[in-house]
């Protein structure tokens, strides 16, 4: 979290291999991604990382199921393995009843959950989410955050989220605040979500900016 221009998206892009740092190193799971050749980096990105976009980036000509399984199809996985993984992630995200529909036939909240399912389908060790609730209404945002929290706990998947929204951040277990390109502060959840939310809001007030929600 941090004010606009603080460097949140830049940090996310560097960690997700989209951009290359001018100096220093980035290690994920003990592997230094800054030293990887293009072919190895592409393989690492495809197998170890997942991406949830604010704009969904779904292909309108494909069904929900086809959008979700696309990363596995490109990786030439066995059909039985693909079917098993699709069944698992769609059940986790509560979208198993809409897998044969097209993106134009489902709600915005469902589209974001489809995007999350596509990110999960490869069993990544790390998922990047850049303002994943930014285009959602409050009900859809809450549902997505609950699903992501469940995935983090049940699947042991790390989720790195960039957000301006204290309500969204309150679902996390740890928040790093960035200001002027530097790590400014860190808070860790060790009580209720409502207590954590208040700590987040207090820190936002300290560094400036932020969206405030009422949790009551």
N, C-alpha and C positions, 0 to 999 in steps of 0.2 A: 504494500500500500504506500501511497504518497501522493503529493500534489501533481497536477499535470506538468509534464516536462521534467519530472524528478529522475527519470531513467528506468522506470518499471518495464516498459515494453522493450527497451534496449537490452536490459538484463535478460528478459525472457527470450529474446531472439538469439542472444549469445549462448544461453544454456541449451536452447533447442536446436542449435547448429545452423540456424538460418543466417546469422551473421558471425563473422570471425573477429575475435578480440584483437586489438592492436598490441596487447601485451598480456602476460599472465597465462594461466592455465585453467581449464575447466575439466573437472573429473566427475564422472557419473558412474556409480557402481564400481568404483576403483579403476575405471578406464579413462584415460586422458583423451578427450575428444578433439582437443586442439592439435594433437599429433597424428590423427588418423588421416590416411589417404582418402581421396574422394569416394572410391568404390567401397571401402570399409565404412566410411562415414554414412554413406547411403544405406548400407545394410544395417548399421547400428540404429539409424533413425527409423527405419522400417520395422525393426523387430523390438526395439527397446523403448521407443518413445511413442506417445499418443498425443493428439492435438484436438482440442475442442474450440471451435471458432465461434465468435459472436454472430457471424453471418451464416453459420451452419455449413455452407459449401457442399450442399447435397446436389446430386445430379438428378434433375427433374425427369429425365427419360428412364430412370431406373426405379424399381420399387424400393420400399424401405429395406426389405431383406437384401436386395442386390447392392444397395448403398452400403449397408453394414458389412457385407462379406467381401467387398471389393478389395481391401488390402490383402486378404488371404488368397483370393483368386489370382491377384497379380503375383503372389508369392508361390503360386502353383501348389497349394495345399491339397491334400486328399479331400474328396467330396464329403466323406463321412465325418472327418475332423471339422470341416467347415460347418456342416449342419449342426454338429454338437455344440460348437462354440456360439453359433448364432442363437440357438435355443437357450443357452445359458445366459448370455448377456441381455437378450430381449426380455427374459423372465425377470432378471435382476432389475431392469429399468422399467418394467411394467408396460412394454410395448409389443408383447408377443401377439396381441390380437390385431395389430395393424400392419404386420410385416408384408402383406401383399398389396397394400395401398401405395399410391405415389405421393411424393412430397406435397403436391398441390392439394391433396385430399386430407391432409392432417393439420392439426393446430400448430402454432408457433412453439408451444411448450413441448409437443411431441417431436417436432423437428429437432429441437435441441437435445432431446433424449436420444434420438436416432444418431445425432452427431457424437454424443457421448458413447453410444454403443459401438460405433465405428472405431472410436479411439481405443476402446477396451478389447476389441476382438482379437488383437494380436498379443494379448496378455503382456502389455508393456510394464516396465518397472517404474516408469515415470510418465505422468500425463500433464501437459501444459494446457491451461485454460485462461485465455485472455478475455476478461470481462464476459464470462459465459452467460450471465444473467442480464446483460445490458439491454437486450432486445425483448425481454420477457416481462409479462405483467407479474404482479406480486405473487399470485397463486402459482403460476408456472415456475417462477423463480424459486419459490420455497420448495416445490416438489423436486426440482432439479438438484437443489442444494442437499436435500434429504437423501436423494439417491446417491450423489457423489460422496456424502459422508458415510453412507452404508458401504459403498464400494471400497473406500479407504479402509474401513474397519474389517470387512469380511474378506476382501480380496488382497489385503495388504499392499494396495497400490498407492504410491505416493502421488499426490496431486498438488501441483504448483499453480496457484491461481493469482492473476493480477486483477485487482478490483479497486474501485473508488468507494465501494458500498460497505459500510460498517456492518449492515445486516448480513450480507453475504460472507464477510470475513468472520463473523461470529460462529460460523459452522466449522471453521478451521481449528486446528490444535495449536497453531503457532503463527504469529504474524510478524513479518519483518517490515519496518517502515524505512522508506528511502527518501532522502531530501538532498537536492542538488547533486545527484549522482553518487551519494555516499550512503551507507547503512547508518541510519539515525538512531534506531531503537528496535527492541524486540520484546514482545510480550507472549507468554505461553499460557494456554488455558489450563487452569487447575481448580476451577469451580464450576458454577453453572454457566450455561450459554448467555444468560441475561447479564451476569456479572462480567463475563468476558466482553460482551458487547459494550458495556459501559466503559471498560478500560480502553477499548478500541476508539470509542468516541472521544474520550479524554485525550488520547494521544493524537488523534486527528486535529483536535482543537489546538494542541501544542504546536504542531507543525503546519497547520493551516489547511483549510479545504475539507471536503468530505460530504457524503450524503447521510442524513440522519433518519432513522426509522424508529418507530415506537414498537417495542417488543411485547408490550402488555396486551 
